Amino acid sequence: MSIKSDKWITKMAKEKGMIEPFESSQVRSGVVSFGVSSYGYDMRVSNEYKIFTNVNSTVIDPKEFNDRNFVEFKGDVLIVPPNSFALARSVEFFRIPRNVLAVCLGKSTYARCGIICNVTPFEPEWEGHVTIEISNTTPLPAKIYSNEGICQVLFYQSDEDCAVSYKDKKGKYQGANWDHPAAALMSLRTADLHFHSLHSDGKHSVADLSRFIKDRLEADLELAVLTDHDGVAGFEEFSDELRGCMPLVCASELSCSFQDPRSGKDRELHLLVYGLDPSDEYLRSRFVAFREARRQRFFRICENFRAAGYDLDAEEIARRHHGVLGRPHIADALVEKGYVKTRQEAFEKFLFDGHPLGVTKWRLPLEEVCREAKSRGWKTSIAHPGQYDFRDVQLSYFKDLGVDALEIYHPRHNRDLYLYYNEKCKRFGFMATGGSDFHSIDSDQRSGVPSLGRVRYPYDQARRFLRGIL
């Protein structure tokens, strides 16, 4: 078993998602250092803590933790009382390979001050946020700096795979955000507020999606909201499948248009709308209009392809899809016929806006939807804003219209985009939402498993966003 270098750690983080978020170099200026080092990775401590207390005169029992043992704290600097300790979690989410064991050691910055960090080994195929025990062994209060380095992780790789991994034995904290015995008290539960079924452009039935979700509910997922495009036809079945397992929220991803205040041109955006009533007459009329407009557009695009010499049978494609017809279904047909290899290639080659074979899409005016949302108590979020490169001028306009949130947790948002739109949420007063935008197990995966329910969007944020709906 050999210790792994910075080259291996960087490769595994970037290609396999072993560490997220990942710092590819040591960050030192003005902070307790973190990031990759020669033979390890210095992980950070988040700003969420539980401080042990004897105020309630409880007994600490490793087999039955009591939340009365703790006082919760969230902030930039934690003060650990003299001769006491606290529990914390890492900023980073780890996915350990099957032939790797990781060991965590304290940093000298804290060790020389009498602050000891204790973390159990990261077993093969364990994944999650790390729970850290921080002990203050001194008779004085001690400071811990949030979002800065706290421990160094060393990775040891064996020359053979283990017979039984943590995942194989269905370890208690697999996929959860805390690996300490107090995990149940401290778990950062997650939510997925954006994914699709066969009722729009997803490739899986509601029943299949429900099975994926039930698996994730046993880990760290708390809430999953189906958001098919321009309709809610799958919501009744989705509710039947998952009633009693989690809260149920009716939602849709609406195709909207607005006049860009920066360019003056009409632009498209997708607006995630939550708290819908499927029987609402306004919604029903708009969904009927969407369905008919999409259907006409679908057939016109197929006619254009046939006129250009492509063998596409619109009626045959339509018979196989019971939801809202759209370009993704044409893309899949192009793949089946061998014209392209993937759905993405079909969009890049033929189905992008402005292509000669395309047809302009009918969309709802954003102002209208925002007005109706306000009057009906719906919650709204701009889907994947980084995809549209929305900046201050547009964001200010959306805020004036009454949009509630930005979807900053999204698979197409890298760390820089996440940080950028997180700062914009604070500046303009938006809430943050997140979702996997899952469509297909073939294309949407994390570490070889469906990405559905695996977005690192905290449930606490979802609960605040959906206040009045949940």
N, C-alpha and C positions, 0 to 999 in steps of 0.2 A: 504494500500500500504506500503510495507516494503522495507528497504534498504537491498541489497544483499551483502553477505560476499565474502572474497577471495576464499573460497571453491567453491561457486556457480560460480563465475566469471571464475575460472580456468576450471571447468567442462564444462561450456558453450563454452569457447574459444577452448578447445581441441576437444570436441565432435560435436559442431555445427558451428565452425568457426566464433564465434561472434567477435573475435578480431584477425586480422592477419596483420603483425607478432605479436606474443604474447610472453611477458616476464613473466615467472611464478614466479618471485621473484623480489624484488626491486634491481635495479642496481644503486649503489651510488658512487662507487669509482671514484673520479676525474671528475664527471659529475653532471649536474642537474638531480636528480633522476628520474627514470621511471620504469614502470612495475607494477605488481599487488601489492596492499596494503591491509590492513585489510578489508576495506569496499569501495574499489574503484580501479581504474586503472589509473596510471599516464601515459598519452600518450605523444608521442614525436612530435616535430615539424620537418618537413622535411627541406631541404636546398633550397626550391623554395619559393620566396616571390614576392609580388608586393607592392611597397612603394608609398603612396599617395604623389602627388606633385602638386604645383600650378604654375609650369613653363608655362603651356599652358593656364592658366587663364580660365579653364573650371569650370562649376558648377556641383557639385555632386548631381545627381538625382537618388534616390533609385529606381525609376521606369524605368530608362533608363541609365544604367551605360555606361560610355564612357571610352574606354581603354586609352584615352589620360590623364585620371586622374592618371595613374600609371607609375612607372618606375620599370621594372623587374630587379630582382637580384637573383643570384644563388651562394651560397657559404657556407663555414663552419661557418661564423659569420656574422650576419646581424647587421648593425648599423642603429637604428631607429632615425631619426632626432629629435631634441627637439620639444615637443608639437605636434608631428605628430604620424602617425600610419601606420601599414603595414598589409597586408593580407598574411596568410600563410596556409599551409595544414598540416594535421597530417601524420606521417609515417604510422600509423595503419589504416587499413580498417575495418570498423565496420558493423555488421549485427545485428540489434536490434530485439529481439523476439516480438511477437504480444502483449504480456501482460506486456511489459517492457517500461518504459520511462527513458532515461538517461539525467542527468544534468551535466554540466561541470563547474568547478570552477578553478580559477587561483591558481598557486603554490606560497607559501610564499616566496620562493627564489626571485621571480620576483616582487611580490606584495610589499615587503619591500623596493624595489628600485623605486617604483612609476610606475611600468610597469603593466598594467591591460590587462587581456585577456578576450575577450567576445565571447561566443559561444552560439548559439541558442540550445534549447533542441533537443535531438535525439528522434524523434517520433517512435512509435511502427511500426515495419517492415520497417524502413528506413535503407538503406545500402549505404555506400560510405566512402570516405575519408572526414575528417572534415575540414571545412574552419574556420580559427581562425583569429580574429581581435586582433592585438597587439597594444595597445595604450601606448605611452610614455608620461606620464603626467608631466614630469620634464623639466626644462629649459636646460638640458644637453643631449648630445647624449647617447643612451643606447644600450648595446650589447644583442643580442639574439643568443644562441648557437644551431646550427642545430643538428638534430639527438639526442637531449637530451630532458629531460622532459620539458613540457610547461604548462599542465593543468591536473587536476584530474577529472576523470569521475566517477560519482556515478550512480548506477543502482537501480531503484525502480520498484518492481514487484507488479502488481495488483492481486487481488484475482479472477478477471474475465477478459476475453478478451474484448477488445474494439469492438464496433459495426463497426467502419470504421477505418482502419489503413492507414498509409502513403502510403503503397503499393496499398491498395484498391482504394484510391482516385487519384492514378497515380500522386503522387507528382512530382513537376517539377525537383527535384534533386535526384529522386530515381535512384540508381545505378550509379550516377555520382560521381565524385571525389571531389566535392566541394558543400557544402550545404548553402553557403552564397548567397545573391542576385547577387553578382558578379561572380557567378559560371561559366557563359558562357565565361567569360574572362579568367578564371584561370583553367578551366577544364583540368585535365591530361587525355587526350583521350588515349584509349588503342588499341592494335592490337592483333590478334590471327593468328599466322603464321603456324599453324600445326593442321590439323584435317582431317578426312577421311569419305568417302562416300561408298555406295554400290559398287562403281567401284573398290574398293580394299577390305579392311577388315572391313569397317564401316557397321553399320546396318541400316543406314537411306539413303533415296534417296537424290539426289541433291536438289529436290524441298523442302523436309522437312528441310534440312540444311539451305536452303535459308530463310525459314520462321523463324527459330530460329535466324538467323543472322539479319534479318530485325527488329526483336524485340529489339535486342541488339544495333543496330545502333541508335535507338531512345533514348538510354541511353548514354553510354560512349564509345561504340565501334566505331572505325574509319575505320578499315581495317581487313578483314578476307581473308586468303589465303588457298584454298583447296590443300592438299598435299597427294593425294592418292599414295599408294605404287607402284613404278615402272611403272608408266603410267600417262597419262593426259586425259583419255577418258571422264572424267566428266567435263573438263574445259569449253567446248563449252556451255553445258547446264547451268553450273554455271554462266557463263558470261551473258547468255540470261536472267537469273533470276535476276541478281543483277546489270546489266548495268545501270548507272546513279545514283546508290545508293552509290557507293564507287569506289576507284581505283581497277582495275582488274590486278592480277598478276598470270601468269601460273607457277605452281611449282609441284614438286614431291618429295617423300621420297624414295631415291634410296638405294637398298641393295648393300653394297660395302664390299670388303675384303681388308685387308692389312697385311703385315708382321709386327707383333708387335716388335718394336725395343728393348723392355725390355725382352720378352720371346723368340723371334725368331720364334714364331708360327703364323700361319695364323689365323686372327680374323675377325669377322664381326663387322660392324658398319652401322648405318643408316645415310645417308647424305641428308639433306634437300637442295634442289637446286631450286633457284628462277630465274625468268626472262626467262623461256624456250619459245621456238618457236615450237608449235606442228607440224609444217611442216618441221622442221629440219631433214635432212636425217639421220644424225648420231643418233639422238634421236629415230626416227621411227624404225631404224634397231635394236637398243638396246631394245626398248620396245617390239618389236616382239620377240626378243630372250628371254627376261624376261618372257613374257606371255607363250611361248612354254615350257620353262624350268620349270616354276611354274606348268603348267598343267601336264607335265609328272611326276613331283615330287608328285603332289597331287594324281594322280591315283596310283602311286607306294606305297605311304603311305596307301591309302585306301585298296589296295591289301594286304599289310602286316597286317592290322587290321583284314581283313576278314580271312586271313590264321590263325590268332591267335584266331578266334572264335567270333569276334565282327561283329554285323550286321550293316555294313555300305555300302550303295549303292552309289558308286562314281558318276555314271551317274545321279542319282536322285539329288544329292547335286549340281552337276555342272549345271543342268538345272535351278536351282533356283538362280544362281549367274551369273551375266553378266560381272562382272569385272575380275580382276586377281585372280585366284584361289590360295588358300593358307591354311596353318594350321588353321587359325581362323575359316574357314568354316568347317573343320573337327571337331574342338572343339565344334562348335554349334550343329553339328550332334550328337556328343557324349552326349551333354546335352539333346537333343530331345529324344534320345534313353534311357535316364536314367542311363547311365554309370557314369556320373558325374553331379554335380549340377550347375556348372558355367563354363564359358569359361576359367577363371583363373585356376580352378581346373584341367581342361583338360590339360592345358599346364604344370602344376606342376606334374601331374601324368603320362602323356603319350607323350606330344609333345615338351618337352625340347630337346635342342641339345644333341645328343649322345644317346638318347633312342633307344633301339633295333628295334623298329618299325619305326624309323625315316629314312629319306633319306637326304643326304647332299644337301644343297641349292647352286645353282649357283648364283654367285654375280659378280658385276662389279669391276674390280681393282680400288681402290681408286685413285691411281696415274693417271690412264687414265681419270677418271672423272674430277679430279682437272685440268689436262692439258686442257681438252676440255672446262671446265668452264672458264678458264682464256682466252682462245682464242675467246670465244663467249660472254663474258661479263656477265655470270651468277654469281649469288651470292650463296655462300655455307655456311652451318652451320651444325656442328655435332649435331645430335639429342640426347637429354637426355644423356649427357656424364656421369652423375652420375650412370646411369644404367650399364655402362661398367667399372666404376671405373678408368677412364682415369686419369693418373698422369703426372708429368712434362715431362717424357721421351716421352710419346705418344703425348702430347700437343705440344711439341717442333717440333716433326716430322710432325704433321698436319700443323703447321704454315709454316714450310719449304716447304710443298707441295702447299701452297697457300690457305688453308682453311680460309674463312673470319671470321667465328663467331662460338660461342658456344651457344647452346640453354640452357640458365641457368634458365629461367622461365618455369618450367614444373611441372605438378601435382605430379610427383614422386620425385621431389627434395624438401626435407624439408629445413628448414631455414639454417641449417649448410651446406648442399650441395650448396644451392644458394650462400651463402657467400663465400664458397670455390672457386666455379667456377667464381664468380664475380671477386675475387682477381686474378684468373688465366687469365681472360680476360685482366685485366690491366697489368699484368706482361708480357704476351706474345703478346699483341697487337691485341687480338681478339675483335670483336664487340659482343654484346649480343643480342640474339633473344629469343622469347618466344612463347609458344603455349599451347593450352589445350590438344592436342593429343586426341581429342574427337572421340569416336567410336560409343557409344550407350548411349541413355538416361537411359537405365537400369543400367548401371554401372558407367557412368561418370556424376556425379552430384555435385553441390555445393549448400548447403542449400536447397535441394529439387528441384532444377531446373537444366536444362542442363548446363554443364560446358562450352559448346561451347561459345566463345566470352567473357568469364569471367576470363581469365588469366590476372593478373595485370602487363602486359607488356606494357610500355609506347609507344604510337604511335610515339612520337618524336624519340625514338630509332629505331623503325622500319623504319621510313622515312630516317634516316641517313644510316641505313644498306642497304636499297633498292634504294639509290641514283643512278640515271641513269636508273632505271627500272620504278619507279612510275612516 
